[in-house]
Amino acid sequence: MNYSILTYGVYLPITVILTVWVAKTLFNNGRIFLVDIFHGNEELADSVNKLLIVGFYLINVGYAVFTLQIIGDIDSVQAVIEKLSLKVGAIILILGAMHFFNLFVFFRLRNRAKAEVAVH
């Protein structure tokens, strides 16, 4: 049995599923912030939201594919699990970091929008 192929076959679907799940969560819940940031302009908020999701997919799927190569031999089920834990763990950490970065940007933009409204 080729354990490297097995590892790839498990790693890619997990990575794609996690990326899609986080992206959908960000897309659905981020819209409210964007509408507020753009002072109720829903069309602009939706457009920016879609662009953010495209960038999110490109970065995360790109990283997953970029790091696909497995260095070293995989000669047992234990080695498959260990390699998967490292690779999937890295993807989860990156998704979490991107999530918090998005939240940080949304809150900064929202505070700026509130300050602009208060000035006018």
Phi and psi restraints in degrees (range 20) as a CNS / XPLOR table:
assign (resid 1 and name C) (resid 2 and name N)
       (resid 2 and name CA) (resid 2 and name C) 1.0 -91.7 20.0 2
assign (resid 2 and name N) (resid 2 and name CA)
       (resid 2 and name C) (resid 3 and name N) 1.0 102.5 20.0 2
assign (resid 2 and name C) (resid 3 and name N)
       (resid 3 and name CA) (resid 3 and name C) 1.0 -70.5 20.0 2
assign (resid 3 and name N) (resid 3 and name CA)
       (resid 3 and name C) (resid 4 and name N) 1.0 -26.1 20.0 2
assign (resid 3 and name C) (resid 4 and name N)
       (resid 4 and name CA) (resid 4 and name C) 1.0 -64.4 20.0 2
assign (resid 4 and name N) (resid 4 and name CA)
       (resid 4 and name C) (resid 5 and name N) 1.0 -44.8 20.0 2
assign (resid 4 and name C) (resid 5 and name N)
       (resid 5 and name CA) (resid 5 and name C) 1.0 -64.1 20.0 2
assign (resid 5 and name N) (resid 5 and name CA)
       (resid 5 and name C) (resid 6 and name N) 1.0 -40.4 20.0 2
assign (resid 5 and name C) (resid 6 and name N)
       (resid 6 and name CA) (resid 6 and name C) 1.0 -59.8 20.0 2
assign (resid 6 and name N) (resid 6 and name CA)
       (resid 6 and name C) (resid 7 and name N) 1.0 -44.1 20.0 2
assign (resid 6 and name C) (resid 7 and name N)
       (resid 7 and name CA) (resid 7 and name C) 1.0 -62.5 20.0 2
assign (resid 7 and name N) (resid 7 and name CA)
       (resid 7 and name C) (resid 8 and name N) 1.0 -45.6 20.0 2
assign (resid 7 and name C) (resid 8 and name N)
       (resid 8 and name CA) (resid 8 and name C) 1.0 -60.4 20.0 2
assign (resid 8 and name N) (resid 8 and name CA)
       (resid 8 and name C) (resid 9 and name N) 1.0 -42.3 20.0 2
assign (resid 8 and name C) (resid 9 and name N)
       (resid 9 and name CA) (resid 9 and name C) 1.0 -65.6 20.0 2
assign (resid 9 and name N) (resid 9 and name CA)
       (resid 9 and name C) (resid 10 and name N) 1.0 -25.6 20.0 2
assign (resid 9 and name C) (resid 10 and name N)
       (resid 10 and name CA) (resid 10 and name C) 1.0 -91.2 20.0 2
assign (resid 10 and name N) (resid 10 and name CA)
       (resid 10 and name C) (resid 11 and name N) 1.0 -40.4 20.0 2
assign (resid 10 and name C) (resid 11 and name N)
       (resid 11 and name CA) (resid 11 and name C) 1.0 -62.6 20.0 2
assign (resid 11 and name N) (resid 11 and name CA)
       (resid 11 and name C) (resid 12 and name N) 1.0 -48.6 20.0 2
assign (resid 11 and name C) (resid 12 and name N)
       (resid 12 and name CA) (resid 12 and name C) 1.0 -62.7 20.0 2
assign (resid 12 and name N) (resid 12 and name CA)
       (resid 12 and name C) (resid 13 and name N) 1.0 -48.6 20.0 2
assign (resid 12 and name C) (resid 13 and name N)
       (resid 13 and name CA) (resid 13 and name C) 1.0 -62.1 20.0 2
assign (resid 13 and name N) (resid 13 and name CA)
       (resid 13 and name C) (resid 14 and name N) 1.0 -40.2 20.0 2
assign (resid 13 and name C) (resid 14 and name N)
       (resid 14 and name CA) (resid 14 and name C) 1.0 -61.0 20.0 2
assign (resid 14 and name N) (resid 14 and name CA)
       (resid 14 and name C) (resid 15 and name N) 1.0 -45.1 20.0 2
assign (resid 14 and name C) (resid 15 and name N)
       (resid 15 and name CA) (resid 15 and name C) 1.0 -63.0 20.0 2
assign (resid 15 and name N) (resid 15 and name CA)
       (resid 15 and name C) (resid 16 and name N) 1.0 -45.3 20.0 2
assign (resid 15 and name C) (resid 16 and name N)
       (resid 16 and name CA) (resid 16 and name C) 1.0 -65.7 20.0 2
assign (resid 16 and name N) (resid 16 and name CA)
       (resid 16 and name C) (resid 17 and name N) 1.0 -43.7 20.0 2
assign (resid 16 and name C) (resid 17 and name N)
       (resid 17 and name CA) (resid 17 and name C) 1.0 -62.5 20.0 2
assign (resid 17 and name N) (resid 17 and name CA)
       (resid 17 and name C) (resid 18 and name N) 1.0 -45.6 20.0 2
assign (resid 17 and name C) (resid 18 and name N)
       (resid 18 and name CA) (resid 18 and name C) 1.0 -62.5 20.0 2
assign (resid 18 and name N) (resid 18 and name CA)
       (resid 18 and name C) (resid 19 and name N) 1.0 -43.2 20.0 2
assign (resid 18 and name C) (resid 19 and name N)
       (resid 19 and name CA) (resid 19 and name C) 1.0 -63.3 20.0 2
assign (resid 19 and name N) (resid 19 and name CA)
       (resid 19 and name C) (resid 20 and name N) 1.0 -44.8 20.0 2
assign (resid 19 and name C) (resid 20 and name N)
       (resid 20 and name CA) (resid 20 and name C) 1.0 -64.8 20.0 2
assign (resid 20 and name N) (resid 20 and name CA)
       (resid 20 and name C) (resid 21 and name N) 1.0 -42.2 20.0 2
assign (resid 20 and name C) (resid 21 and name N)
       (resid 21 and name CA) (resid 21 and name C) 1.0 -62.4 20.0 2
assign (resid 21 and name N) (resid 21 and name CA)
       (resid 21 and name C) (resid 22 and name N) 1.0 -47.8 20.0 2
assign (resid 21 and name C) (resid 22 and name N)
       (resid 22 and name CA) (resid 22 and name C) 1.0 -65.6 20.0 2
assign (resid 22 and name N) (resid 22 and name CA)
       (resid 22 and name C) (resid 23 and name N) 1.0 -40.9 20.0 2
assign (resid 22 and name C) (resid 23 and name N)
       (resid 23 and name CA) (resid 23 and name C) 1.0 -61.6 20.0 2
assign (resid 23 and name N) (resid 23 and name CA)
       (resid 23 and name C) (resid 24 and name N) 1.0 -44.1 20.0 2
assign (resid 23 and name C) (resid 24 and name N)
       (resid 24 and name CA) (resid 24 and name C) 1.0 -63.8 20.0 2
assign (resid 24 and name N) (resid 24 and name CA)
       (resid 24 and name C) (resid 25 and name N) 1.0 -39.6 20.0 2
assign (resid 24 and name C) (resid 25 and name N)
       (resid 25 and name CA) (resid 25 and name C) 1.0 -63.1 20.0 2
assign (resid 25 and name N) (resid 25 and name CA)
       (resid 25 and name C) (resid 26 and name N) 1.0 -46.5 20.0 2
assign (resid 25 and name C) (resid 26 and name N)
       (resid 26 and name CA) (resid 26 and name C) 1.0 -62.6 20.0 2
assign (resid 26 and name N) (resid 26 and name CA)
       (resid 26 and name C) (resid 27 and name N) 1.0 -43.1 20.0 2
assign (resid 26 and name C) (resid 27 and name N)
       (resid 27 and name CA) (resid 27 and name C) 1.0 -62.5 20.0 2
assign (resid 27 and name N) (resid 27 and name CA)
       (resid 27 and name C) (resid 28 and name N) 1.0 -48.8 20.0 2
assign (resid 27 and name C) (resid 28 and name N)
       (resid 28 and name CA) (resid 28 and name C) 1.0 -68.3 20.0 2
assign (resid 28 and name N) (resid 28 and name CA)
       (resid 28 and name C) (resid 29 and name N) 1.0 -41.9 20.0 2
assign (resid 28 and name C) (resid 29 and name N)
       (resid 29 and name CA) (resid 29 and name C) 1.0 -89.8 20.0 2
assign (resid 29 and name N) (resid 29 and name CA)
       (resid 29 and name C) (resid 30 and name N) 1.0 -21.3 20.0 2
assign (resid 29 and name C) (resid 30 and name N)
       (resid 30 and name CA) (resid 30 and name C) 1.0 -77.5 20.0 2
assign (resid 30 and name N) (resid 30 and name CA)
       (resid 30 and name C) (resid 31 and name N) 1.0 -20.8 20.0 2
assign (resid 30 and name C) (resid 31 and name N)
       (resid 31 and name CA) (resid 31 and name C) 1.0 -57.4 20.0 2
assign (resid 31 and name N) (resid 31 and name CA)
       (resid 31 and name C) (resid 32 and name N) 1.0 -41.8 20.0 2
assign (resid 31 and name C) (resid 32 and name N)
       (resid 32 and name CA) (resid 32 and name C) 1.0 -59.5 20.0 2
assign (resid 32 and name N) (resid 32 and name CA)
       (resid 32 and name C) (resid 33 and name N) 1.0 -44.2 20.0 2
assign (resid 32 and name C) (resid 33 and name N)
       (resid 33 and name CA) (resid 33 and name C) 1.0 -63.8 20.0 2
assign (resid 33 and name N) (resid 33 and name CA)
       (resid 33 and name C) (resid 34 and name N) 1.0 -43.1 20.0 2
assign (resid 33 and name C) (resid 34 and name N)
       (resid 34 and name CA) (resid 34 and name C) 1.0 -66.1 20.0 2
assign (resid 34 and name N) (resid 34 and name CA)
       (resid 34 and name C) (resid 35 and name N) 1.0 -39.2 20.0 2
assign (resid 34 and name C) (resid 35 and name N)
       (resid 35 and name CA) (resid 35 and name C) 1.0 -61.5 20.0 2
assign (resid 35 and name N) (resid 35 and name CA)
       (resid 35 and name C) (resid 36 and name N) 1.0 -41.5 20.0 2
assign (resid 35 and name C) (resid 36 and name N)
       (resid 36 and name CA) (resid 36 and name C) 1.0 -66.3 20.0 2
assign (resid 36 and name N) (resid 36 and name CA)
       (resid 36 and name C) (resid 37 and name N) 1.0 -43.0 20.0 2
assign (resid 36 and name C) (resid 37 and name N)
       (resid 37 and name CA) (resid 37 and name C) 1.0 -61.5 20.0 2
assign (resid 37 and name N) (resid 37 and name CA)
       (resid 37 and name C) (resid 38 and name N) 1.0 -39.6 20.0 2
assign (resid 37 and name C) (resid 38 and name N)
       (resid 38 and name CA) (resid 38 and name C) 1.0 -95.0 20.0 2
assign (resid 38 and name N) (resid 38 and name CA)
       (resid 38 and name C) (resid 39 and name N) 1.0 25.3 20.0 2
assign (resid 38 and name C) (resid 39 and name N)
       (resid 39 and name CA) (resid 39 and name C) 1.0 52.7 20.0 2
assign (resid 39 and name N) (resid 39 and name CA)
       (resid 39 and name C) (resid 40 and name N) 1.0 45.8 20.0 2
assign (resid 39 and name C) (resid 40 and name N)
       (resid 40 and name CA) (resid 40 and name C) 1.0 85.4 20.0 2
assign (resid 40 and name N) (resid 40 and name CA)
       (resid 40 and name C) (resid 41 and name N) 1.0 -0.3 20.0 2
assign (resid 40 and name C) (resid 41 and name N)
       (resid 41 and name CA) (resid 41 and name C) 1.0 -77.0 20.0 2
assign (resid 41 and name N) (resid 41 and name CA)
       (resid 41 and name C) (resid 42 and name N) 1.0 89.5 20.0 2
assign (resid 41 and name C) (resid 42 and name N)
       (resid 42 and name CA) (resid 42 and name C) 1.0 -65.9 20.0 2
assign (resid 42 and name N) (resid 42 and name CA)
       (resid 42 and name C) (resid 43 and name N) 1.0 -36.4 20.0 2
assign (resid 42 and name C) (resid 43 and name N)
       (resid 43 and name CA) (resid 43 and name C) 1.0 -63.0 20.0 2
assign (resid 43 and name N) (resid 43 and name CA)
       (resid 43 and name C) (resid 44 and name N) 1.0 -44.9 20.0 2
assign (resid 43 and name C) (resid 44 and name N)
       (resid 44 and name CA) (resid 44 and name C) 1.0 -66.7 20.0 2
assign (resid 44 and name N) (resid 44 and name CA)
       (resid 44 and name C) (resid 45 and name N) 1.0 -42.4 20.0 2
assign (resid 44 and name C) (resid 45 and name N)
       (resid 45 and name CA) (resid 45 and name C) 1.0 -60.9 20.0 2
assign (resid 45 and name N) (resid 45 and name CA)
       (resid 45 and name C) (resid 46 and name N) 1.0 -44.2 20.0 2
assign (resid 45 and name C) (resid 46 and name N)
       (resid 46 and name CA) (resid 46 and name C) 1.0 -64.9 20.0 2
assign (resid 46 and name N) (resid 46 and name CA)
       (resid 46 and name C) (resid 47 and name N) 1.0 -38.9 20.0 2
assign (resid 46 and name C) (resid 47 and name N)
       (resid 47 and name CA) (resid 47 and name C) 1.0 -64.5 20.0 2
assign (resid 47 and name N) (resid 47 and name CA)
       (resid 47 and name C) (resid 48 and name N) 1.0 -46.6 20.0 2
assign (resid 47 and name C) (resid 48 and name N)
       (resid 48 and name CA) (resid 48 and name C) 1.0 -64.0 20.0 2
assign (resid 48 and name N) (resid 48 and name CA)
       (resid 48 and name C) (resid 49 and name N) 1.0 -39.9 20.0 2
assign (resid 48 and name C) (resid 49 and name N)
       (resid 49 and name CA) (resid 49 and name C) 1.0 -59.7 20.0 2
assign (resid 49 and name N) (resid 49 and name CA)
       (resid 49 and name C) (resid 50 and name N) 1.0 -43.4 20.0 2
assign (resid 49 and name C) (resid 50 and name N)
       (resid 50 and name CA) (resid 50 and name C) 1.0 -65.3 20.0 2
assign (resid 50 and name N) (resid 50 and name CA)
       (resid 50 and name C) (resid 51 and name N) 1.0 -40.3 20.0 2
assign (resid 50 and name C) (resid 51 and name N)
       (resid 51 and name CA) (resid 51 and name C) 1.0 -65.1 20.0 2
assign (resid 51 and name N) (resid 51 and name CA)
       (resid 51 and name C) (resid 52 and name N) 1.0 -39.3 20.0 2
assign (resid 51 and name C) (resid 52 and name N)
       (resid 52 and name CA) (resid 52 and name C) 1.0 -62.6 20.0 2
assign (resid 52 and name N) (resid 52 and name CA)
       (resid 52 and name C) (resid 53 and name N) 1.0 -39.7 20.0 2
assign (resid 52 and name C) (resid 53 and name N)
       (resid 53 and name CA) (resid 53 and name C) 1.0 -67.3 20.0 2
assign (resid 53 and name N) (resid 53 and name CA)
       (resid 53 and name C) (resid 54 and name N) 1.0 -40.2 20.0 2
assign (resid 53 and name C) (resid 54 and name N)
       (resid 54 and name CA) (resid 54 and name C) 1.0 -59.9 20.0 2
assign (resid 54 and name N) (resid 54 and name CA)
       (resid 54 and name C) (resid 55 and name N) 1.0 -46.3 20.0 2
assign (resid 54 and name C) (resid 55 and name N)
       (resid 55 and name CA) (resid 55 and name C) 1.0 -61.4 20.0 2
assign (resid 55 and name N) (resid 55 and name CA)
       (resid 55 and name C) (resid 56 and name N) 1.0 -40.0 20.0 2
assign (resid 55 and name C) (resid 56 and name N)
       (resid 56 and name CA) (resid 56 and name C) 1.0 -60.7 20.0 2
assign (resid 56 and name N) (resid 56 and name CA)
       (resid 56 and name C) (resid 57 and name N) 1.0 -46.7 20.0 2
assign (resid 56 and name C) (resid 57 and name N)
       (resid 57 and name CA) (resid 57 and name C) 1.0 -61.8 20.0 2
assign (resid 57 and name N) (resid 57 and name CA)
       (resid 57 and name C) (resid 58 and name N) 1.0 -45.9 20.0 2
assign (resid 57 and name C) (resid 58 and name N)
       (resid 58 and name CA) (resid 58 and name C) 1.0 -60.6 20.0 2
assign (resid 58 and name N) (resid 58 and name CA)
       (resid 58 and name C) (resid 59 and name N) 1.0 -45.1 20.0 2
assign (resid 58 and name C) (resid 59 and name N)
       (resid 59 and name CA) (resid 59 and name C) 1.0 -66.3 20.0 2
assign (resid 59 and name N) (resid 59 and name CA)
       (resid 59 and name C) (resid 60 and name N) 1.0 -47.7 20.0 2
assign (resid 59 and name C) (resid 60 and name N)
       (resid 60 and name CA) (resid 60 and name C) 1.0 -73.8 20.0 2
assign (resid 60 and name N) (resid 60 and name CA)
       (resid 60 and name C) (resid 61 and name N) 1.0 -44.7 20.0 2
assign (resid 60 and name C) (resid 61 and name N)
       (resid 61 and name CA) (resid 61 and name C) 1.0 -68.3 20.0 2
assign (resid 61 and name N) (resid 61 and name CA)
       (resid 61 and name C) (resid 62 and name N) 1.0 -37.8 20.0 2
assign (resid 61 and name C) (resid 62 and name N)
       (resid 62 and name CA) (resid 62 and name C) 1.0 -60.4 20.0 2
assign (resid 62 and name N) (resid 62 and name CA)
       (resid 62 and name C) (resid 63 and name N) 1.0 -43.8 20.0 2
assign (resid 62 and name C) (resid 63 and name N)
       (resid 63 and name CA) (resid 63 and name C) 1.0 -64.8 20.0 2
assign (resid 63 and name N) (resid 63 and name CA)
       (resid 63 and name C) (resid 64 and name N) 1.0 -41.7 20.0 2
assign (resid 63 and name C) (resid 64 and name N)
       (resid 64 and name CA) (resid 64 and name C) 1.0 -61.7 20.0 2
assign (resid 64 and name N) (resid 64 and name CA)
       (resid 64 and name C) (resid 65 and name N) 1.0 -42.2 20.0 2
assign (resid 64 and name C) (resid 65 and name N)
       (resid 65 and name CA) (resid 65 and name C) 1.0 -71.8 20.0 2
assign (resid 65 and name N) (resid 65 and name CA)
       (resid 65 and name C) (resid 66 and name N) 1.0 -39.5 20.0 2
assign (resid 65 and name C) (resid 66 and name N)
       (resid 66 and name CA) (resid 66 and name C) 1.0 -60.4 20.0 2
assign (resid 66 and name N) (resid 66 and name CA)
       (resid 66 and name C) (resid 67 and name N) 1.0 -36.5 20.0 2
assign (resid 66 and name C) (resid 67 and name N)
       (resid 67 and name CA) (resid 67 and name C) 1.0 -98.4 20.0 2
assign (resid 67 and name N) (resid 67 and name CA)
       (resid 67 and name C) (resid 68 and name N) 1.0 17.6 20.0 2
assign (resid 67 and name C) (resid 68 and name N)
       (resid 68 and name CA) (resid 68 and name C) 1.0 -64.4 20.0 2
assign (resid 68 and name N) (resid 68 and name CA)
       (resid 68 and name C) (resid 69 and name N) 1.0 -36.1 20.0 2
assign (resid 68 and name C) (resid 69 and name N)
       (resid 69 and name CA) (resid 69 and name C) 1.0 -57.0 20.0 2
assign (resid 69 and name N) (resid 69 and name CA)
       (resid 69 and name C) (resid 70 and name N) 1.0 135.8 20.0 2
assign (resid 69 and name C) (resid 70 and name N)
       (resid 70 and name CA) (resid 70 and name C) 1.0 -106.4 20.0 2
assign (resid 70 and name N) (resid 70 and name CA)
       (resid 70 and name C) (resid 71 and name N) 1.0 123.5 20.0 2
assign (resid 70 and name C) (resid 71 and name N)
       (resid 71 and name CA) (resid 71 and name C) 1.0 -95.8 20.0 2
assign (resid 71 and name N) (resid 71 and name CA)
       (resid 71 and name C) (resid 72 and name N) 1.0 129.6 20.0 2
assign (resid 71 and name C) (resid 72 and name N)
       (resid 72 and name CA) (resid 72 and name C) 1.0 98.1 20.0 2
assign (resid 72 and name N) (resid 72 and name CA)
       (resid 72 and name C) (resid 73 and name N) 1.0 166.7 20.0 2
assign (resid 72 and name C) (resid 73 and name N)
       (resid 73 and name CA) (resid 73 and name C) 1.0 -84.5 20.0 2
assign (resid 73 and name N) (resid 73 and name CA)
       (resid 73 and name C) (resid 74 and name N) 1.0 145.4 20.0 2
assign (resid 73 and name C) (resid 74 and name N)
       (resid 74 and name CA) (resid 74 and name C) 1.0 -116.4 20.0 2
assign (resid 74 and name N) (resid 74 and name CA)
       (resid 74 and name C) (resid 75 and name N) 1.0 108.1 20.0 2
assign (resid 74 and name C) (resid 75 and name N)
       (resid 75 and name CA) (resid 75 and name C) 1.0 -120.7 20.0 2
assign (resid 75 and name N) (resid 75 and name CA)
       (resid 75 and name C) (resid 76 and name N) 1.0 11.7 20.0 2
assign (resid 75 and name C) (resid 76 and name N)
       (resid 76 and name CA) (resid 76 and name C) 1.0 -158.7 20.0 2
assign (resid 76 and name N) (resid 76 and name CA)
       (resid 76 and name C) (resid 77 and name N) 1.0 166.1 20.0 2
assign (resid 76 and name C) (resid 77 and name N)
       (resid 77 and name CA) (resid 77 and name C) 1.0 -63.8 20.0 2
assign (resid 77 and name N) (resid 77 and name CA)
       (resid 77 and name C) (resid 78 and name N) 1.0 -36.0 20.0 2
assign (resid 77 and name C) (resid 78 and name N)
       (resid 78 and name CA) (resid 78 and name C) 1.0 -59.9 20.0 2
assign (resid 78 and name N) (resid 78 and name CA)
       (resid 78 and name C) (resid 79 and name N) 1.0 -43.7 20.0 2
assign (resid 78 and name C) (resid 79 and name N)
       (resid 79 and name CA) (resid 79 and name C) 1.0 -64.9 20.0 2
assign (resid 79 and name N) (resid 79 and name CA)
       (resid 79 and name C) (resid 80 and name N) 1.0 -36.3 20.0 2
assign (resid 79 and name C) (resid 80 and name N)
       (resid 80 and name CA) (resid 80 and name C) 1.0 -60.2 20.0 2
assign (resid 80 and name N) (resid 80 and name CA)
       (resid 80 and name C) (resid 81 and name N) 1.0 -48.7 20.0 2
assign (resid 80 and name C) (resid 81 and name N)
       (resid 81 and name CA) (resid 81 and name C) 1.0 -63.2 20.0 2
assign (resid 81 and name N) (resid 81 and name CA)
       (resid 81 and name C) (resid 82 and name N) 1.0 -41.8 20.0 2
assign (resid 81 and name C) (resid 82 and name N)
       (resid 82 and name CA) (resid 82 and name C) 1.0 -65.5 20.0 2
assign (resid 82 and name N) (resid 82 and name CA)
       (resid 82 and name C) (resid 83 and name N) 1.0 -44.1 20.0 2
assign (resid 82 and name C) (resid 83 and name N)
       (resid 83 and name CA) (resid 83 and name C) 1.0 -64.8 20.0 2
assign (resid 83 and name N) (resid 83 and name CA)
       (resid 83 and name C) (resid 84 and name N) 1.0 -43.5 20.0 2
assign (resid 83 and name C) (resid 84 and name N)
       (resid 84 and name CA) (resid 84 and name C) 1.0 -61.8 20.0 2
assign (resid 84 and name N) (resid 84 and name CA)
       (resid 84 and name C) (resid 85 and name N) 1.0 -40.2 20.0 2
assign (resid 84 and name C) (resid 85 and name N)
       (resid 85 and name CA) (resid 85 and name C) 1.0 -64.0 20.0 2
assign (resid 85 and name N) (resid 85 and name CA)
       (resid 85 and name C) (resid 86 and name N) 1.0 -38.3 20.0 2
assign (resid 85 and name C) (resid 86 and name N)
       (resid 86 and name CA) (resid 86 and name C) 1.0 -68.3 20.0 2
assign (resid 86 and name N) (resid 86 and name CA)
       (resid 86 and name C) (resid 87 and name N) 1.0 -46.6 20.0 2
assign (resid 86 and name C) (resid 87 and name N)
       (resid 87 and name CA) (resid 87 and name C) 1.0 -70.0 20.0 2
assign (resid 87 and name N) (resid 87 and name CA)
       (resid 87 and name C) (resid 88 and name N) 1.0 -46.9 20.0 2
assign (resid 87 and name C) (resid 88 and name N)
       (resid 88 and name CA) (resid 88 and name C) 1.0 -68.9 20.0 2
assign (resid 88 and name N) (resid 88 and name CA)
       (resid 88 and name C) (resid 89 and name N) 1.0 -37.0 20.0 2
assign (resid 88 and name C) (resid 89 and name N)
       (resid 89 and name CA) (resid 89 and name C) 1.0 -61.0 20.0 2
assign (resid 89 and name N) (resid 89 and name CA)
       (resid 89 and name C) (resid 90 and name N) 1.0 -41.2 20.0 2
assign (resid 89 and name C) (resid 90 and name N)
       (resid 90 and name CA) (resid 90 and name C) 1.0 -63.6 20.0 2
assign (resid 90 and name N) (resid 90 and name CA)
       (resid 90 and name C) (resid 91 and name N) 1.0 -42.5 20.0 2
assign (resid 90 and name C) (resid 91 and name N)
       (resid 91 and name CA) (resid 91 and name C) 1.0 -63.1 20.0 2
assign (resid 91 and name N) (resid 91 and name CA)
       (resid 91 and name C) (resid 92 and name N) 1.0 -43.0 20.0 2
assign (resid 91 and name C) (resid 92 and name N)
       (resid 92 and name CA) (resid 92 and name C) 1.0 -62.8 20.0 2
assign (resid 92 and name N) (resid 92 and name CA)
       (resid 92 and name C) (resid 93 and name N) 1.0 -42.4 20.0 2
assign (resid 92 and name C) (resid 93 and name N)
       (resid 93 and name CA) (resid 93 and name C) 1.0 -63.0 20.0 2
assign (resid 93 and name N) (resid 93 and name CA)
       (resid 93 and name C) (resid 94 and name N) 1.0 -40.9 20.0 2
assign (resid 93 and name C) (resid 94 and name N)
       (resid 94 and name CA) (resid 94 and name C) 1.0 -66.9 20.0 2
assign (resid 94 and name N) (resid 94 and name CA)
       (resid 94 and name C) (resid 95 and name N) 1.0 -43.6 20.0 2
assign (resid 94 and name C) (resid 95 and name N)
       (resid 95 and name CA) (resid 95 and name C) 1.0 -60.8 20.0 2
assign (resid 95 and name N) (resid 95 and name CA)
       (resid 95 and name C) (resid 96 and name N) 1.0 -41.8 20.0 2
assign (resid 95 and name C) (resid 96 and name N)
       (resid 96 and name CA) (resid 96 and name C) 1.0 -63.7 20.0 2
assign (resid 96 and name N) (resid 96 and name CA)
       (resid 96 and name C) (resid 97 and name N) 1.0 -43.1 20.0 2
assign (resid 96 and name C) (resid 97 and name N)
       (resid 97 and name CA) (resid 97 and name C) 1.0 -63.5 20.0 2
assign (resid 97 and name N) (resid 97 and name CA)
       (resid 97 and name C) (resid 98 and name N) 1.0 -42.3 20.0 2
assign (resid 97 and name C) (resid 98 and name N)
       (resid 98 and name CA) (resid 98 and name C) 1.0 -65.4 20.0 2
assign (resid 98 and name N) (resid 98 and name CA)
       (resid 98 and name C) (resid 99 and name N) 1.0 -38.0 20.0 2
assign (resid 98 and name C) (resid 99 and name N)
       (resid 99 and name CA) (resid 99 and name C) 1.0 -61.1 20.0 2
assign (resid 99 and name N) (resid 99 and name CA)
       (resid 99 and name C) (resid 100 and name N) 1.0 -49.3 20.0 2
assign (resid 99 and name C) (resid 100 and name N)
       (resid 100 and name CA) (resid 100 and name C) 1.0 -68.4 20.0 2
assign (resid 100 and name N) (resid 100 and name CA)
       (resid 100 and name C) (resid 101 and name N) 1.0 -33.0 20.0 2
assign (resid 100 and name C) (resid 101 and name N)
       (resid 101 and name CA) (resid 101 and name C) 1.0 -63.2 20.0 2
assign (resid 101 and name N) (resid 101 and name CA)
       (resid 101 and name C) (resid 102 and name N) 1.0 -45.0 20.0 2
assign (resid 101 and name C) (resid 102 and name N)
       (resid 102 and name CA) (resid 102 and name C) 1.0 -59.8 20.0 2
assign (resid 102 and name N) (resid 102 and name CA)
       (resid 102 and name C) (resid 103 and name N) 1.0 -44.0 20.0 2
assign (resid 102 and name C) (resid 103 and name N)
       (resid 103 and name CA) (resid 103 and name C) 1.0 -61.3 20.0 2
assign (resid 103 and name N) (resid 103 and name CA)
       (resid 103 and name C) (resid 104 and name N) 1.0 -43.0 20.0 2
assign (resid 103 and name C) (resid 104 and name N)
       (resid 104 and name CA) (resid 104 and name C) 1.0 -59.3 20.0 2
assign (resid 104 and name N) (resid 104 and name CA)
       (resid 104 and name C) (resid 105 and name N) 1.0 -47.3 20.0 2
assign (resid 104 and name C) (resid 105 and name N)
       (resid 105 and name CA) (resid 105 and name C) 1.0 -63.5 20.0 2
assign (resid 105 and name N) (resid 105 and name CA)
       (resid 105 and name C) (resid 106 and name N) 1.0 -44.5 20.0 2
assign (resid 105 and name C) (resid 106 and name N)
       (resid 106 and name CA) (resid 106 and name C) 1.0 -59.3 20.0 2
assign (resid 106 and name N) (resid 106 and name CA)
       (resid 106 and name C) (resid 107 and name N) 1.0 -46.4 20.0 2
assign (resid 106 and name C) (resid 107 and name N)
       (resid 107 and name CA) (resid 107 and name C) 1.0 -66.1 20.0 2
assign (resid 107 and name N) (resid 107 and name CA)
       (resid 107 and name C) (resid 108 and name N) 1.0 -39.1 20.0 2
assign (resid 107 and name C) (resid 108 and name N)
       (resid 108 and name CA) (resid 108 and name C) 1.0 -62.5 20.0 2
assign (resid 108 and name N) (resid 108 and name CA)
       (resid 108 and name C) (resid 109 and name N) 1.0 -46.4 20.0 2
assign (resid 108 and name C) (resid 109 and name N)
       (resid 109 and name CA) (resid 109 and name C) 1.0 -64.9 20.0 2
assign (resid 109 and name N) (resid 109 and name CA)
       (resid 109 and name C) (resid 110 and name N) 1.0 -38.9 20.0 2
assign (resid 109 and name C) (resid 110 and name N)
       (resid 110 and name CA) (resid 110 and name C) 1.0 -64.6 20.0 2
assign (resid 110 and name N) (resid 110 and name CA)
       (resid 110 and name C) (resid 111 and name N) 1.0 -43.5 20.0 2
assign (resid 110 and name C) (resid 111 and name N)
       (resid 111 and name CA) (resid 111 and name C) 1.0 -63.3 20.0 2
assign (resid 111 and name N) (resid 111 and name CA)
       (resid 111 and name C) (resid 112 and name N) 1.0 -38.8 20.0 2
assign (resid 111 and name C) (resid 112 and name N)
       (resid 112 and name CA) (resid 112 and name C) 1.0 -64.9 20.0 2
assign (resid 112 and name N) (resid 112 and name CA)
       (resid 112 and name C) (resid 113 and name N) 1.0 -41.5 20.0 2
assign (resid 112 and name C) (resid 113 and name N)
       (resid 113 and name CA) (resid 113 and name C) 1.0 -64.2 20.0 2
assign (resid 113 and name N) (resid 113 and name CA)
       (resid 113 and name C) (resid 114 and name N) 1.0 -40.7 20.0 2
assign (resid 113 and name C) (resid 114 and name N)
       (resid 114 and name CA) (resid 114 and name C) 1.0 -64.1 20.0 2
assign (resid 114 and name N) (resid 114 and name CA)
       (resid 114 and name C) (resid 115 and name N) 1.0 -39.7 20.0 2
assign (resid 114 and name C) (resid 115 and name N)
       (resid 115 and name CA) (resid 115 and name C) 1.0 -65.8 20.0 2
assign (resid 115 and name N) (resid 115 and name CA)
       (resid 115 and name C) (resid 116 and name N) 1.0 -37.7 20.0 2
assign (resid 115 and name C) (resid 116 and name N)
       (resid 116 and name CA) (resid 116 and name C) 1.0 -64.9 20.0 2
assign (resid 116 and name N) (resid 116 and name CA)
       (resid 116 and name C) (resid 117 and name N) 1.0 -39.7 20.0 2
assign (resid 116 and name C) (resid 117 and name N)
       (resid 117 and name CA) (resid 117 and name C) 1.0 -66.3 20.0 2
assign (resid 117 and name N) (resid 117 and name CA)
       (resid 117 and name C) (resid 118 and name N) 1.0 -39.4 20.0 2
assign (resid 117 and name C) (resid 118 and name N)
       (resid 118 and name CA) (resid 118 and name C) 1.0 -66.6 20.0 2
assign (resid 118 and name N) (resid 118 and name CA)
       (resid 118 and name C) (resid 119 and name N) 1.0 -32.8 20.0 2
assign (resid 118 and name C) (resid 119 and name N)
       (resid 119 and name CA) (resid 119 and name C) 1.0 -71.4 20.0 2
assign (resid 119 and name N) (resid 119 and name CA)
       (resid 119 and name C) (resid 120 and name N) 1.0 -37.7 20.0 2
